[in-house]
Amino acid sequence: MTDAAISVTQSVVERFTDQYLRSLGCSIEKHDDRWDVVVPDEVDTELATGNITLVCGDEETSDKDNEEPLHPDSQFFQQILTEVSKQAPAGKISIDTERAEIQIPGWIQEGNVEVSETGFTPYYDRTALVILFQVGIETVSEYQSELLRAIAVDMRTEESLPQLEKTFLRLTSMADDAVESTQSNLEKAGVQPLLATAREQLVDRIQTTVDEIHQEASRAADAEVEEYRQMQQQRLQEIEETHSNLSSKIDELGEAINSSEQTERVQALKKRKQLKFEYNEIDAELTDLRERRDHGFPERQQEIRERHALDVRVTPLTVTQVEYERGEIELELVEGERRRTITVGYGSGVGVTEEIHCSSCNRVLTRQNPVQSIKDGFRCIECTSKDVSQTD
């Protein structure tokens, strides 16, 4: 999972709710985890007007009038989130080098080489779409995860721009210096294909997280199935013991009937009839329980598995048209007394847009395999490590 995600934590929920309510003109008085809110009648909102008390972090639905829990999965917060996305579903911002400082690529940051000077030359403007998705991953029985995730896609090439996603979230955060969005000129027909592309990219990126939560849910389901199996095994032993005792009592009454006087015999016959009825009921229950055990208790297993099944919801909230500059960046690299200049493709807010290869092994330079020397070209950490070991 990339860093272009906002965890919908309790603190984020409270900060977002506070800012939105105040922007509407609501008054808020806070008493620890209880907020007394007044929503004026003239406010343009679908929220109920009048007095309301928000209970922060309370996941239980309150029976009190005008009292609402406020947490990531609460109805009140979801209503606010939906309302905000309806009010401004599409916007437009511009990112230039003044807004987004030059980003040094990871293959330089993690290596043994420093950057002494940088220079960006823009050649043309490009447009990307940044779609903010709400991602919910949960089971039927237990809340798991709620994220706001940004996906950036170049409108012309449909290229994924992960660095632009992080830049977008930083520039449009709830900080005081956040950039404001203007009205977009996007047309729905042009957005829909890119929306589908972004959704596919998002699903691919969160698959690892989904798999991890699925594994946790499967383990929880397995544990519950095993607990149920042990309980039924104990129940089976109890029934078998009762079954055996009844059988023994019926046999004893049979012997007593053959050797008893008439009056005692009648009483024994009645008793044996009653015990046989109980025996038949226990026998049927025992047969059914053994059969379900032999098949692994399929109905109960299905019920447990369904309760732990994952529900993954990916909902687009906003679409932002992002204008950015593309061109070239010139970096002067320094290693001791050595200096070397490199020019690579670059985008404002996007970062370096092309791969650089090791001059020795031709592997791509990355944050995990950074440039370690600029002697005789750009040599990666693996190649320079081999040189050292061969010298030793």
C-alpha positions in Angstrom: 0.0 0.0 0.0 1.4 3.4 -0.9 1.4 6.4 1.4 -1.4 8.1 -0.6 -4.0 7.1 1.9 -5.6 8.9 4.8 -6.6 6.6 7.7 -10.0 7.6 8.9 -9.0 7.7 12.5 -11.0 9.2 15.3 -8.8 12.3 15.4 -9.3 12.8 11.6 -13.0 12.4 12.0 -13.3 14.9 14.8 -11.1 17.5 13.0 -13.0 17.1 9.7 -16.4 17.3 11.4 -15.3 20.3 13.4 -14.1 22.2 10.4 -17.1 21.3 8.3 -19.7 22.2 10.9 -18.0 25.6 11.6 -17.9 26.3 7.8 -21.6 25.9 7.8 -22.0 28.5 10.6 -22.7 26.0 13.3 -21.7 26.7 16.9 -19.8 24.1 18.9 -19.2 23.9 22.6 -16.9 21.0 23.6 -17.0 19.2 27.0 -14.3 16.5 26.7 -15.8 13.9 24.4 -19.3 15.5 24.2 -19.9 18.3 21.7 -23.0 20.5 22.0 -23.8 21.7 18.4 -26.3 24.2 17.2 -27.2 23.9 13.5 -29.0 27.1 12.4 -32.2 26.9 10.5 -30.9 28.9 7.5 -27.9 26.6 6.9 -27.8 24.9 3.5 -27.4 21.3 4.7 -29.3 18.0 4.9 -28.3 17.7 8.6 -31.1 18.1 11.1 -31.2 21.7 12.3 -31.4 22.7 16.0 -29.5 21.4 18.9 -27.5 18.1 18.7 -25.0 16.4 21.0 -22.2 14.5 19.4 -20.5 11.8 21.5 -17.0 11.3 20.2 -15.8 7.7 19.9 -19.1 6.3 21.2 -19.8 3.3 18.9 -23.1 2.6 20.6 -26.3 4.1 19.2 -27.8 6.4 21.9 -31.4 6.2 22.8 -31.4 9.9 23.9 -33.0 12.5 21.6 -30.7 14.7 19.7 -27.6 12.7 20.6 -25.4 11.1 18.0 -22.2 9.0 18.2 -19.2 10.4 16.2 -16.7 7.9 15.0 -15.4 6.7 11.6 -18.3 4.3 10.9 -21.0 6.4 12.5 -24.1 7.4 10.5 -23.5 11.1 11.3 -20.0 11.1 9.9 -21.0 9.1 6.8 -23.8 11.7 6.2 -21.3 14.6 6.4 -18.9 12.8 4.1 -21.6 12.1 1.6 -22.8 15.7 1.8 -19.4 17.2 1.2 -18.7 15.0 -1.8 -22.1 16.0 -3.3 -21.3 19.7 -2.8 -18.0 19.5 -4.5 -17.7 16.3 -6.5 -15.3 17.8 -9.1 -12.7 20.5 -8.8 -9.5 21.8 -10.4 -6.1 22.7 -9.0 -2.8 23.6 -10.6 0.6 22.4 -9.4 3.8 24.2 -10.4 7.3 24.2 -8.9 6.3 27.0 -6.5 3.6 24.8 -4.9 5.5 21.6 -5.1 9.3 21.8 -4.4 11.6 19.7 -6.5 11.5 16.1 -5.4 14.8 14.2 -5.3 14.3 10.7 -6.4 14.7 7.9 -3.9 17.6 6.3 -5.8 19.6 9.3 -5.0 18.3 10.0 -1.4 19.2 6.5 -0.2 22.7 6.4 -1.8 26.1 7.7 -1.2 25.7 10.7 -3.5 24.5 14.2 -2.7 22.7 16.8 -4.8 24.4 20.1 -4.9 22.1 21.9 -7.4 18.8 21.4 -9.1 17.0 23.1 -11.9 13.6 22.4 -13.6 12.8 23.4 -17.1 9.1 23.0 -17.9 8.2 22.3 -21.6 4.4 21.8 -21.6 1.4 21.5 -19.4 -0.3 18.1 -18.7 -3.6 17.2 -17.0 -4.2 14.4 -14.6 -7.3 13.2 -12.7 -7.0 12.5 -9.0 -9.9 10.5 -7.7 -10.5 10.3 -4.0 -12.0 6.9 -3.1 -13.6 5.8 0.1 -12.4 2.3 0.9 -14.2 0.2 3.4 -13.0 -3.3 4.4 -15.1 -5.0 7.0 -16.7 -8.3 7.9 -20.3 -8.8 8.8 -19.5 -9.1 12.4 -16.5 -6.8 12.9 -15.4 -3.4 11.6 -12.0 -3.7 10.0 -10.7 -0.7 8.1 -11.8 2.6 6.6 -9.6 4.7 4.3 -9.7 7.6 2.0 -7.4 6.8 -0.9 -6.2 9.0 -3.8 -5.4 7.6 -7.2 -3.8 9.8 -9.9 -4.0 9.0 -13.6 -2.7 11.1 -16.5 -5.7 11.9 -18.7 -3.8 11.4 -22.0 -1.7 8.3 -21.3 -3.7 6.8 -18.4 -0.3 6.5 -16.7 -0.3 6.0 -13.0 1.2 8.9 -11.0 1.7 7.7 -7.4 3.9 10.6 -6.4 1.2 13.1 -7.6 -1.2 11.3 -5.2 0.9 12.2 -2.2 1.4 15.7 -3.4 -2.3 16.1 -3.9 -3.1 14.9 -0.4 -0.5 17.2 1.1 -1.7 20.3 -0.9 -5.4 19.7 -0.2 -5.0 18.7 3.4 -6.9 20.4 6.2 -3.9 22.6 7.0 -4.3 26.4 6.9 -2.1 26.7 3.9 -3.9 24.1 1.8 -4.6 24.9 -1.8 -8.2 25.7 -2.7 -9.9 24.0 -5.6 -11.7 25.9 -8.4 -14.5 24.8 -10.7 -13.6 22.0 -13.1 -14.4 21.9 -16.8 -14.5 18.1 -16.9 -17.2 16.3 -18.8 -18.7 13.1 -17.5 -18.1 11.1 -20.7 -14.4 11.8 -20.5 -14.1 11.0 -16.9 -15.8 7.6 -16.8 -13.1 5.5 -18.6 -10.4 7.0 -16.3 -12.6 6.4 -13.3 -12.7 2.8 -14.2 -8.9 2.7 -14.7 -8.3 4.3 -11.4 -10.7 1.9 -9.6 -8.8 -1.1 -11.1 -5.5 0.4 -10.0 -6.9 0.9 -6.5 -8.2 -2.6 -6.2 -4.8 -4.0 -7.3 -3.0 -1.9 -4.7 -5.2 -2.8 -1.8 -5.3 -6.5 -2.7 -2.4 -7.2 -0.2 -4.4 -5.5 2.6 -7.5 -7.3 1.6 -5.7 -10.6 1.6 -4.2 -9.9 5.1 -7.6 -9.1 6.5 -9.1 -12.1 4.8 -6.4 -14.3 6.4 -7.2 -12.8 9.8 -10.9 -13.3 9.2 -10.3 -16.9 8.1 -8.2 -17.6 11.2 -11.0 -16.2 13.4 -13.5 -18.3 11.6 -11.3 -21.4 11.9 -11.0 -20.8 15.7 -14.7 -20.4 16.0 -15.4 -23.5 14.0 -12.9 -25.5 16.2 -14.5 -24.1 19.4 -17.9 -25.2 18.1 -16.6 -28.6 17.1 -15.1 -29.1 20.6 -18.4 -28.0 22.2 -20.3 -30.5 20.0 -17.8 -33.2 20.8 -18.4 -32.6 24.5 -22.2 -32.7 23.9 -21.7 -35.9 21.9 -20.0 -37.6 24.8 -22.7 -36.5 27.2 -25.4 -37.8 24.9 -23.5 -41.1 24.4 -23.3 -41.5 28.2 -27.1 -40.8 28.5 -27.8 -43.2 25.6 -25.8 -45.9 27.3 -27.4 -45.4 30.7 -30.9 -45.5 29.2 -30.0 -48.7 27.3 -28.8 -50.3 30.5 -31.9 -49.2 32.4 -34.2 -50.6 29.7 -32.3 -54.0 29.8 -32.6 -54.1 33.7 -36.3 -53.4 33.4 -36.6 -56.2 30.9 -35.1 -58.6 33.3 -37.3 -57.3 36.1 -40.5 -57.7 34.0 -39.7 -61.4 33.5 -39.2 -62.1 37.2 -41.8 -59.8 38.8 -45.3 -60.2 40.1 -48.2 -58.9 38.1 -48.5 -55.5 39.8 -44.8 -54.8 39.7 -44.7 -56.0 36.2 -47.3 -53.5 35.0 -45.3 -50.7 36.7 -42.1 -51.9 35.1 -43.7 -52.1 31.7 -44.9 -48.4 32.0 -41.4 -47.4 33.1 -39.7 -49.2 30.3 -42.1 -47.7 27.7 -41.2 -44.2 29.0 -37.5 -44.9 28.9 -37.8 -46.3 25.4 -39.4 -43.1 24.3 -36.6 -41.1 25.8 -34.1 -43.6 24.4 -35.5 -43.1 20.8 -35.3 -39.3 21.1 -31.7 -39.5 22.4 -30.8 -42.1 19.7 -32.1 -39.8 16.9 -30.2 -36.8 18.4 -27.1 -38.9 18.7 -27.4 -40.2 15.1 -27.9 -36.6 13.8 -25.0 -35.2 15.8 -22.7 -38.0 14.6 -23.7 -37.4 11.0 -23.2 -33.6 11.2 -19.8 -34.2 13.0 -18.7 -36.6 10.2 -19.5 -34.0 7.6 -17.8 -31.2 9.6 -21.0 -29.4 10.8 -21.6 -27.8 7.3 -24.5 -25.6 8.3 -22.8 -24.1 11.3 -19.5 -23.7 9.3 -21.4 -21.8 6.5 -23.0 -19.5 9.1 -19.6 -18.8 10.7 -17.8 -18.3 7.4 -20.5 -15.9 6.2 -20.2 -13.9 9.4 -16.4 -13.6 8.8 -16.7 -13.0 5.0 -15.2 -9.7 3.8 -17.2 -6.8 2.3 -14.9 -4.5 0.3 -16.5 -1.2 -0.7 -14.7 1.2 -3.1 -16.7 4.4 -3.6 -15.5 7.4 -5.5 -16.1 10.6 -3.6 -14.4 13.4 -5.5 -12.7 13.9 -8.8 -10.1 16.7 -9.2 -8.6 17.9 -12.4 -4.9 18.6 -11.7 -2.9 20.7 -14.1 0.9 20.1 -13.8 4.0 20.9 -15.8 6.2 18.4 -17.5 9.8 19.0 -18.6 13.3 18.1 -17.5 15.2 18.4 -14.3 18.9 18.9 -14.1 20.6 17.5 -11.1 24.3 18.1 -10.2 25.5 15.2 -8.1 28.5 15.2 -5.8 30.6 12.3 -4.5 33.6 13.7 -2.6 35.6 15.6 -5.3 33.6 14.1 -8.2 30.8 15.9 -9.8 28.4 14.8 -12.5 25.3 16.3 -14.0 22.2 14.3 -15.1 19.1 15.5 -17.0 15.9 13.4 -16.6 12.3 13.8 -17.4 10.3 15.4 -14.6 6.8 16.6 -13.6 5.8 19.2 -11.0 4.3 17.3 -8.1 4.9 14.0 -10.1 8.7 13.7 -9.7 11.1 12.0 -12.0 9.3 10.3 -14.9 11.9 8.1 -16.4 14.1 5.2 -15.2 17.8 5.5 -14.8 20.0 2.4 -15.1 23.3 1.4 -13.5 26.2 2.0 -15.9 27.7 -1.3 -14.9 24.9 -3.9 -14.5 22.1 -2.0 -16.3 19.7 -2.6 -13.4 17.2 0.1 -12.7 18.3 2.5 -9.9 15.6 2.4 -7.1 15.3 3.4 -3.5 16.3 -0.2 -2.7 19.2 -0.2 -5.2 20.4 3.4 -5.1 23.3 5.0 -6.9 26.4 4.6 -4.7 29.1 6.1 -7.0 29.3 8.5 -10.0 32.7 7.3 -11.0 32.6 6.0 -14.6 28.8 6.7 -14.8 26.1 5.9 -12.3 27.0 2.7 -10.3 24.5 1.1 -8.0 25.1 -0.1 -4.5 25.3 -3.8 -5.5 28.1 -3.1 -8.1 30.1 -0.9 -5.8 29.8 -3.6 -3.0 31.2 -6.2 -5.4 34.1 -3.9 -6.3 34.9 -3.5 -2.5 34.7 -7.3 -1.9 37.0 -8.0 -4.9 39.5 -5.5 -3.8 39.6 -7.0 -0.3 
